Amino acid sequence: MFGSAWLPAALICSVGVALAADSHVSVLSSVAEFDAFRSKQAGFAVLVYAPWCGHSRALLPEFEKAAASGTTAFAKVDGTEAEALATKLDVKGYPTLLFVHRGDGFPLEYDGQRTEASISKWVKSMLSPSVQQLPSVGMVKAFTKGKPVALVLFVADASAPEAEAMYGVAASANLPCATSTASPAELGLSALTAPSFVAFTSHAEPAVMDSSTALTHASMLRFGKMHALPALVTYTSQLEEALFSAEVGLHLLYFHSADLDSATTASLQAAGEQLRGDAIVATIAVGSHGEVAAFFDVGASSQLPTPSLMGFSLANGTKFAFKGTMDAASVVSFARDASAGLIAPHLRSQPEPSSSGPLVELVGSTFARVAHDPTKHVLVQFYSPGCGHCEKLKPVYQSVAAKLADLEDIIVAQMDATANDVLGFEPEGFPTIVLYPKENKGGVEYDGSRDAHDLIQFVKDARAGRNHIGGLSESSIEPPDEDDGYRVEL
């Protein structure tokens, strides 16, 4: 418990960390303070907040109570003051609650209920992840037997820094983890000496981490996740989390409707072995996962036939269509070229519409030509046909298009983002409105009200060269026209 009565003065001086009066929460104000504090703790909870944020103000008392009720270290960071530290922690918004283990591992973000009880339970689980201690070969064999994957760190000394890092691996990977002081040679791993990190799996021989790689939290976590999946994965919805958390940047997905033949299976299996760590190779039955197939433009009502092999970049959501011979060498070459940006992306597109009127309907094949026109300011609404909020916005957006129709350098457009792709962009929700000004074809997402007057002003600000980063220029808001009063609260 980190109250002033428990924290020695010498530690306060050496760490340089302030402790708020009558608080069990330390205050961290810089990267140096954070690093020093981290080095003194097995693990701690840290809340990054903004004083002006209502959600932050609501969470702080619950966080304080959780700190007072436990024995774990708690800290808080004013992200508006300690901007460098907030950046280091990759904070995207306020408040952000993280658990940090000692070492070099990534902080783990909390996404549960914002109550004292829930926070306390989460912190306790983070501080005490399950890492088995296995002093004998027999215990290692029993621990790894029958498990799809089990991670074992062989060390000469159970208190070694690598062994301590395993607690962070266990908390992050959600996989069975253990440390062992037994000899790897007695398990048939004769070439190994401690420390060594081994992934035991039911689908392959034990995988040993390269001895030239430092055994850190980050490196062991990546290696463990990389080997938790077989070289060729049979996709199920239950496996989706494992696929996307494996930290592998490219997925190769083979969509099929009939049973896989042995030659195709062997080719994909061999490719998966060669690409381990660089790509995940999976098979997907179209009959059972039609929505996934449609997303990749595969199937009877899509552009690509079944079977098809598709590549998918997790970095930007780009899709690639394989057009070669289905053998291991060709699949591996396809993966390498896709990762290197040497293959043209595959974009879903509905047929080009013959639209007329002030509101332009875009599809995948016309988006770049219209939105990236350097002579136009282009406002685009990305919508979903089944979205209730999109339906509510429809008359407002049509009004915006009509009112701006006389301005030749402005285009108001919309696109069904469930059936069409935009290279390097995928909306996180619907509706999403993005302005592509003449001078910034990377796009500026609108985050103002769903009001015709505000949307029009947003576009006019861009046209006049005024500040339009995400919303309205406060210095240039014009009064609404009498018929601009239709508001939609989303």
C-alpha positions as CSV (number, residue, x, y, z in Angstrom):
1,M,0.0,0.0,0.0
2,F,1.6,3.2,-1.1
3,G,0.6,5.8,1.5
4,S,3.1,8.3,2.9
5,A,3.5,6.2,6.0
6,W,4.6,3.2,3.9
7,L,6.9,4.8,1.4
8,P,10.5,5.4,2.7
9,A,11.8,9.0,2.2
10,A,14.9,7.5,0.5
11,L,12.7,5.9,-2.1
12,I,10.9,9.1,-2.8
13,C,14.2,10.9,-3.4
14,S,15.7,8.2,-5.6
15,V,12.5,7.7,-7.7
16,G,11.5,11.3,-7.8
17,V,7.8,10.5,-7.5
18,A,5.3,12.7,-5.8
19,L,2.5,11.2,-3.6
20,A,-0.6,13.3,-3.4
21,A,-1.6,14.2,0.1
22,D,-3.9,11.7,1.8
23,S,-3.6,9.5,-1.3
24,H,-2.5,5.9,-2.0
25,V,-1.7,6.9,-5.6
26,S,1.7,8.1,-6.7
27,V,1.9,11.0,-9.2
28,L,4.2,10.5,-12.3
29,S,5.0,13.5,-14.3
30,S,7.7,12.4,-16.7
31,V,9.1,9.4,-18.6
32,A,12.1,9.3,-16.3
33,E,9.8,9.1,-13.2
34,F,7.8,6.4,-14.9
35,D,10.9,4.3,-15.8
36,A,12.3,4.7,-12.3
37,F,9.0,3.8,-10.7
38,R,8.6,0.8,-12.9
39,S,12.0,-0.6,-12.0
40,K,10.9,-0.6,-8.3
41,Q,7.7,-2.5,-8.8
42,A,6.8,-6.1,-9.8
43,G,3.8,-4.4,-11.4
44,F,1.5,-1.4,-11.0
45,A,-1.7,0.2,-12.2
46,V,-1.5,3.6,-13.8
47,L,-4.3,5.9,-14.8
48,V,-3.7,8.5,-17.5
49,Y,-6.3,11.2,-17.3
50,A,-7.2,14.7,-18.3
51,P,-8.5,17.2,-15.6
52,W,-11.1,18.6,-17.9
53,C,-12.5,15.2,-18.9
54,G,-15.7,14.3,-17.1
55,H,-15.1,10.5,-17.5
56,S,-11.6,11.0,-15.9
57,R,-13.1,12.9,-13.0
58,A,-15.7,10.1,-12.5
59,L,-13.0,7.4,-12.6
60,L,-10.4,9.0,-10.3
61,P,-12.3,8.4,-7.0
62,E,-12.9,4.7,-7.9
63,F,-9.2,4.4,-8.8
64,E,-8.3,6.0,-5.5
65,K,-10.5,3.6,-3.5
66,A,-9.1,0.6,-5.4
67,A,-5.6,1.8,-4.5
68,A,-6.5,2.1,-0.8
69,S,-8.0,-1.3,-0.7
70,G,-5.1,-3.3,-2.1
71,T,-1.3,-3.8,-1.7
72,T,-0.4,-3.1,-5.3
73,A,1.3,0.1,-6.4
74,F,-1.0,2.6,-8.1
75,A,0.0,5.7,-10.0
76,K,-1.7,8.4,-12.0
77,V,-0.5,10.7,-14.9
78,D,-2.0,14.0,-16.0
79,G,-1.7,13.3,-19.7
80,T,-2.2,17.0,-20.6
81,E,0.9,17.9,-18.6
82,A,3.1,14.8,-19.1
83,E,2.6,14.6,-22.9
84,A,5.8,12.7,-23.6
85,L,4.8,10.1,-21.1
86,A,1.3,9.8,-22.5
87,T,2.9,9.3,-25.9
88,K,5.2,6.6,-24.6
89,L,2.2,4.8,-23.1
90,D,0.4,5.1,-26.5
91,V,-2.6,6.8,-24.9
92,K,-5.4,7.4,-27.5
93,G,-8.0,9.0,-25.2
94,Y,-8.9,9.8,-21.6
95,P,-9.1,8.2,-19.2
96,T,-6.8,5.2,-20.0
97,L,-6.2,2.7,-17.3
98,L,-3.1,0.4,-17.8
99,F,-1.3,-2.3,-15.9
100,V,2.5,-2.2,-16.2
101,H,4.8,-5.1,-15.4
102,R,8.5,-4.6,-14.6
103,G,10.7,-5.0,-17.6
104,D,10.2,-4.0,-21.3
105,G,6.8,-5.3,-21.9
106,F,3.8,-3.4,-23.3
107,P,1.3,-2.1,-20.8
108,L,-2.0,-3.9,-20.7
109,E,-5.2,-1.7,-21.1
110,Y,-8.2,-2.2,-18.9
111,D,-11.6,-2.3,-20.6
112,G,-13.9,-3.4,-17.8
113,Q,-16.4,-1.6,-15.5
114,R,-15.1,1.6,-13.9
115,T,-15.8,0.6,-10.3
116,E,-13.5,0.0,-7.4
117,A,-14.4,-3.7,-7.2
118,S,-13.8,-4.4,-10.9
119,I,-10.5,-2.4,-11.0
120,S,-9.3,-4.2,-7.8
121,K,-10.1,-7.6,-9.2
122,W,-8.4,-6.8,-12.5
123,V,-5.2,-5.5,-10.9
124,K,-5.0,-8.6,-8.7
125,S,-5.3,-10.9,-11.7
126,M,-2.6,-8.9,-13.5
127,L,-0.1,-9.0,-10.6
128,S,-0.5,-12.7,-10.1
129,P,-0.6,-14.4,-13.5
130,S,-0.2,-18.2,-13.4
131,V,3.5,-19.1,-13.9
132,Q,4.2,-22.7,-12.8
133,Q,7.5,-23.5,-11.2
134,L,8.8,-26.8,-12.6
135,P,12.0,-28.1,-10.9
136,S,12.0,-31.5,-12.5
137,V,11.8,-33.0,-16.0
138,G,8.8,-35.1,-14.9
139,M,6.9,-31.9,-14.0
140,V,7.8,-30.3,-17.3
141,K,6.4,-33.4,-19.2
142,A,3.2,-33.4,-17.1
143,F,2.8,-29.6,-17.6
144,T,3.1,-29.7,-21.4
145,K,1.2,-33.0,-22.0
146,G,-2.1,-32.6,-23.8
147,K,-1.9,-28.8,-24.1
148,P,-2.3,-27.2,-27.5
149,V,0.5,-24.9,-26.5
150,A,2.6,-24.4,-23.4
151,L,5.5,-22.0,-22.9
152,V,8.5,-23.0,-20.8
153,L,11.5,-20.9,-19.9
154,F,14.5,-23.0,-18.8
155,V,16.7,-21.1,-16.4
156,A,19.6,-22.0,-14.1
157,D,18.3,-19.7,-11.4
158,A,14.5,-19.3,-10.7
159,S,15.1,-15.6,-9.7
160,A,16.8,-14.7,-13.0
161,P,15.5,-11.6,-14.8
162,E,14.2,-13.7,-17.6
163,A,12.1,-15.7,-15.1
164,E,10.6,-12.5,-13.8
165,A,9.7,-11.4,-17.3
166,M,7.6,-14.6,-17.7
167,Y,5.0,-13.1,-15.4
168,G,4.4,-10.4,-17.9
169,V,4.3,-13.0,-20.7
170,A,1.7,-15.0,-18.9
171,A,-0.5,-11.9,-18.2
172,S,-0.2,-10.8,-21.9
173,A,-0.4,-14.1,-23.8
174,N,-3.2,-15.9,-21.8
175,L,-1.3,-19.1,-22.4
176,P,0.1,-21.8,-20.0
177,C,3.5,-20.5,-18.8
178,A,6.2,-22.0,-16.6
179,T,9.8,-21.7,-15.6
180,S,12.0,-24.7,-15.0
181,T,15.4,-25.3,-13.6
182,A,15.5,-28.8,-15.1
183,S,18.0,-29.6,-17.8
184,P,16.5,-29.3,-21.3
185,A,18.8,-32.1,-22.4
186,E,16.8,-34.6,-20.4
187,L,13.8,-33.7,-22.6
188,G,15.6,-34.5,-25.8
189,L,16.6,-30.9,-26.3
190,S,20.3,-31.7,-26.1
191,A,21.6,-28.6,-27.9
192,L,20.0,-26.3,-25.4
193,T,21.5,-24.6,-22.3
194,A,19.8,-22.3,-19.9
195,P,18.4,-19.8,-20.3
196,S,16.3,-21.1,-23.2
197,F,12.7,-20.5,-24.2
198,V,10.6,-23.3,-25.7
199,A,7.1,-23.5,-27.1
200,F,5.7,-27.0,-26.7
201,T,2.7,-27.6,-29.0
202,S,0.4,-30.4,-29.9
203,H,0.7,-29.6,-33.6
204,A,4.5,-29.6,-34.0
205,E,7.8,-30.5,-32.5
206,P,9.0,-28.1,-29.7
207,A,10.0,-24.7,-31.1
208,V,13.1,-23.2,-29.6
209,M,13.7,-19.5,-29.6
210,D,16.9,-18.4,-31.3
211,S,19.7,-18.2,-28.7
212,S,21.0,-15.0,-30.3
213,T,17.7,-13.2,-29.4
214,A,17.6,-11.6,-25.9
215,L,15.0,-13.2,-23.7
216,T,12.8,-10.2,-22.9
217,H,9.1,-9.9,-22.2
218,A,8.4,-8.6,-25.7
219,S,10.5,-11.2,-27.6
220,M,9.2,-14.2,-25.6
221,L,5.6,-13.0,-26.0
222,R,5.9,-12.6,-29.7
223,F,7.6,-16.0,-30.0
224,G,4.9,-17.7,-27.9
225,K,2.0,-16.2,-29.8
226,M,3.7,-17.0,-33.1
227,H,3.9,-20.7,-32.3
228,A,0.5,-20.9,-30.5
229,L,-1.1,-21.5,-33.9
230,P,-0.4,-24.3,-36.3
231,A,1.3,-23.6,-39.6
232,L,-2.1,-24.1,-41.3
233,V,-5.1,-22.9,-39.3
234,T,-8.7,-24.0,-39.9
235,Y,-10.6,-20.8,-39.3
236,T,-13.4,-20.7,-36.7
237,S,-15.0,-17.7,-35.1
238,Q,-13.6,-18.9,-31.8
239,L,-10.0,-18.6,-33.2
240,E,-10.5,-15.0,-34.4
241,E,-9.0,-13.4,-31.3
242,A,-6.0,-15.6,-31.5
243,L,-5.4,-14.8,-35.1
244,F,-5.6,-11.1,-34.6
245,S,-3.6,-11.0,-31.4
246,A,-0.7,-13.0,-32.8
247,E,1.1,-9.8,-33.9
248,V,1.7,-11.2,-37.4
249,G,1.1,-8.5,-40.0
250,L,-0.2,-10.6,-42.9
251,H,-2.9,-13.2,-43.1
252,L,-3.3,-15.5,-46.0
253,L,-6.8,-16.9,-46.2
254,Y,-7.8,-19.7,-48.6
255,F,-11.5,-19.7,-49.2
256,H,-13.0,-23.0,-50.3
257,S,-16.5,-24.5,-50.7
258,A,-15.5,-28.2,-51.2
259,D,-13.3,-30.4,-49.1
260,L,-9.6,-29.5,-49.4
261,D,-7.6,-31.8,-51.6
262,S,-4.3,-33.2,-50.2
263,A,-2.1,-31.3,-52.7
264,T,-3.6,-27.9,-51.8
265,T,-3.4,-28.8,-48.1
266,A,0.2,-29.8,-48.4
267,S,1.1,-26.6,-50.3
268,L,-0.6,-24.3,-47.8
269,Q,0.9,-26.3,-44.9
270,A,4.4,-26.0,-46.3
271,A,3.9,-22.3,-47.0
272,G,2.7,-21.7,-43.4
273,E,5.9,-23.4,-42.1
274,Q,8.1,-21.2,-44.2
275,L,6.2,-18.0,-43.4
276,R,5.8,-18.5,-39.6
277,G,6.3,-15.2,-37.9
278,D,5.7,-13.3,-41.1
279,A,2.2,-14.5,-42.1
280,I,-0.6,-16.7,-40.8
281,V,-2.1,-19.2,-43.3
282,A,-5.7,-20.2,-42.8
283,T,-8.4,-22.1,-44.6
284,I,-12.0,-20.8,-44.5
285,A,-15.1,-22.7,-45.5
286,V,-17.3,-20.3,-47.4
287,G,-20.5,-22.3,-46.5
288,S,-19.9,-21.7,-42.8
289,H,-18.4,-18.2,-43.0
290,G,-20.2,-16.4,-45.8
291,E,-19.9,-13.0,-44.3
292,V,-16.2,-13.3,-44.0
293,A,-16.0,-14.5,-47.7
294,A,-18.2,-11.5,-48.8
295,F,-15.9,-9.1,-46.9
296,F,-13.0,-10.4,-49.0
297,D,-15.1,-10.3,-52.2
298,V,-15.2,-14.1,-52.6
299,G,-18.3,-16.1,-53.5
300,A,-21.2,-16.4,-55.9
301,S,-22.3,-12.8,-55.6
302,S,-18.8,-11.3,-55.5
303,Q,-16.0,-10.6,-57.9
304,L,-13.7,-13.5,-57.0
305,P,-14.6,-17.2,-57.4
306,T,-14.4,-20.0,-54.9
307,P,-11.7,-21.2,-54.2
308,S,-9.6,-18.1,-53.8
309,L,-6.5,-17.2,-51.8
310,M,-6.5,-13.7,-50.3
311,G,-3.9,-11.7,-48.5
312,F,-4.9,-9.3,-45.8
313,S,-2.6,-6.6,-44.2
314,L,-3.4,-5.9,-40.6
315,A,-1.5,-2.6,-40.8
316,N,-4.0,-0.9,-43.1
317,G,-6.7,-3.4,-44.0
318,T,-5.5,-3.9,-47.6
319,K,-6.6,-7.0,-49.4
320,F,-4.6,-8.8,-52.1
321,A,-5.8,-11.5,-54.5
322,F,-3.5,-14.4,-55.4
323,K,-3.4,-15.3,-59.1
324,G,-0.7,-17.9,-59.3
325,T,-0.3,-21.6,-59.2
326,M,-1.3,-23.2,-55.8
327,D,2.1,-24.5,-54.7
328,A,4.1,-23.6,-51.6
329,A,6.8,-21.6,-53.5
330,S,4.2,-19.4,-55.2
331,V,2.2,-18.8,-52.0
332,V,5.4,-17.8,-50.2
333,S,6.4,-15.5,-53.0
334,F,2.9,-13.9,-53.0
335,A,3.2,-13.3,-49.3
336,R,6.6,-11.7,-49.6
337,D,5.5,-9.5,-52.5
338,A,2.3,-8.4,-50.7
339,S,4.3,-7.4,-47.6
340,A,6.7,-5.5,-49.7
341,G,3.9,-3.6,-51.5
342,L,4.7,-5.1,-54.9
343,I,1.1,-6.4,-55.5
344,A,-1.8,-4.2,-56.5
345,P,-4.5,-4.2,-53.8
346,H,-7.8,-5.8,-54.5
347,L,-10.7,-3.4,-53.8
348,R,-14.3,-4.4,-53.6
349,S,-16.6,-2.3,-55.8
350,Q,-20.2,-2.3,-56.7
351,P,-21.1,-1.4,-60.3
352,E,-20.5,2.2,-61.1
353,P,-23.9,4.0,-60.7
354,S,-25.4,6.3,-63.2
355,S,-26.3,8.8,-60.5
356,S,-27.4,12.4,-61.1
357,G,-28.2,15.2,-58.7
358,P,-26.3,17.0,-56.0
359,L,-25.4,13.9,-54.0
360,V,-22.8,11.7,-55.7
361,E,-22.8,8.0,-55.0
362,L,-19.3,6.6,-54.9
363,V,-18.1,3.0,-55.3
364,G,-14.7,1.4,-54.9
365,S,-13.7,1.9,-58.5
366,T,-14.7,5.6,-58.6
367,F,-13.6,6.7,-55.1
368,A,-10.0,7.8,-55.8
369,R,-10.9,9.5,-59.0
370,V,-13.5,11.7,-57.3
371,A,-12.3,12.1,-53.7
372,H,-8.7,12.7,-54.7
373,D,-9.4,15.3,-57.4
374,P,-7.0,18.1,-56.5
375,T,-9.4,20.7,-57.8
376,K,-12.3,19.8,-55.5
377,H,-13.1,19.8,-51.8
378,V,-14.9,16.5,-51.4
379,L,-17.2,15.6,-48.4
380,V,-17.9,11.8,-48.2
381,Q,-20.2,10.0,-45.9
382,F,-19.4,6.3,-45.4
383,Y,-22.6,4.5,-44.5
384,S,-24.1,1.1,-43.9
385,P,-27.5,0.3,-45.4
386,G,-28.6,-1.4,-42.2
387,C,-27.5,1.5,-39.9
388,G,-30.3,3.3,-38.1
389,H,-28.1,6.4,-37.5
390,C,-27.3,6.6,-41.2
391,E,-31.0,6.6,-42.0
392,K,-31.6,9.4,-39.5
393,L,-28.8,11.4,-41.1
394,K,-30.0,10.9,-44.7
395,P,-32.3,14.0,-45.0
396,V,-29.7,16.2,-43.3
397,Y,-27.0,15.0,-45.6
398,Q,-29.2,15.4,-48.7
399,S,-29.9,19.0,-47.5
400,V,-26.1,19.6,-47.2
401,A,-25.6,18.4,-50.8
402,A,-28.4,20.6,-52.1
403,K,-27.2,23.7,-50.4
404,L,-23.6,23.3,-51.6
405,A,-24.6,22.2,-55.2
406,D,-23.9,25.7,-56.7
407,L,-20.3,25.7,-55.6
408,E,-18.3,24.1,-58.4
409,D,-15.3,23.2,-56.4
410,I,-17.3,21.3,-53.7
411,I,-18.6,17.7,-54.1
412,V,-20.8,16.1,-51.6
413,A,-20.7,12.3,-51.9
414,Q,-21.5,9.1,-50.0
415,M,-20.4,5.4,-50.2
416,D,-21.7,2.1,-48.9
417,A,-18.6,1.1,-47.0
418,T,-20.0,-2.5,-46.4
419,A,-19.7,-3.3,-50.2
420,N,-16.9,-1.0,-51.3
421,D,-13.3,-0.6,-50.3
422,V,-11.1,2.5,-50.0
423,L,-7.3,1.9,-50.1
424,G,-5.8,2.3,-46.6
425,F,-9.0,3.4,-44.9
426,E,-11.8,1.5,-43.0
427,P,-14.4,3.3,-41.0
428,E,-14.6,2.4,-37.4
429,G,-18.3,3.1,-37.2
430,F,-21.3,4.4,-39.2
431,P,-21.9,7.0,-40.3
432,T,-18.4,8.3,-40.7
433,I,-18.0,11.6,-42.5
434,V,-14.6,12.6,-44.0
435,L,-13.6,15.8,-45.8
436,Y,-11.0,15.5,-48.6
437,P,-9.9,19.1,-49.1
438,K,-7.9,20.2,-52.1
439,E,-4.7,20.4,-50.1
440,N,-5.1,17.3,-48.0
441,K,-6.2,14.2,-49.7
442,G,-5.4,12.2,-46.7
443,G,-8.8,13.3,-45.4
444,V,-10.0,15.0,-42.2
445,E,-12.7,13.2,-40.2
446,Y,-15.6,15.3,-39.1
447,D,-16.5,15.0,-35.4
448,G,-19.0,17.8,-35.0
449,S,-22.8,17.6,-34.6
450,R,-25.0,15.9,-37.2
451,D,-26.5,19.2,-38.2
452,A,-26.8,20.6,-41.7
453,H,-25.5,24.1,-40.7
454,D,-22.4,22.7,-38.9
455,L,-21.6,20.3,-41.8
456,I,-21.9,23.1,-44.3
457,Q,-19.7,25.4,-42.1
458,F,-17.1,22.7,-41.8
459,V,-16.8,22.5,-45.6
460,K,-16.8,26.3,-46.0
461,D,-14.0,26.6,-43.5
462,A,-11.9,24.2,-45.6
463,R,-12.8,26.1,-48.8
464,A,-11.7,29.4,-47.2
465,G,-8.5,27.9,-45.8
466,R,-9.5,28.2,-42.2
467,N,-8.7,25.6,-39.5
468,H,-10.9,22.5,-40.1
469,I,-9.1,19.8,-38.1
470,G,-11.9,17.5,-37.0
471,G,-14.6,20.1,-36.5
472,L,-15.4,23.8,-36.9
473,S,-13.3,26.9,-36.9
474,E,-14.6,28.8,-33.8
475,S,-13.6,32.1,-35.3
476,S,-15.6,31.7,-38.5
477,I,-19.0,30.1,-37.5
478,E,-21.8,31.7,-39.5
479,P,-25.3,32.0,-38.2
480,P,-27.6,29.3,-39.5
481,D,-30.2,29.9,-42.3
482,E,-33.8,29.7,-41.1
483,D,-34.3,26.3,-42.7
484,D,-31.1,24.8,-41.3
485,G,-32.6,23.9,-38.0
486,Y,-33.2,20.2,-38.5
487,R,-31.0,18.4,-35.9
488,V,-30.4,14.7,-35.5
489,E,-28.9,13.6,-32.1
490,L,-26.9,10.4,-32.5
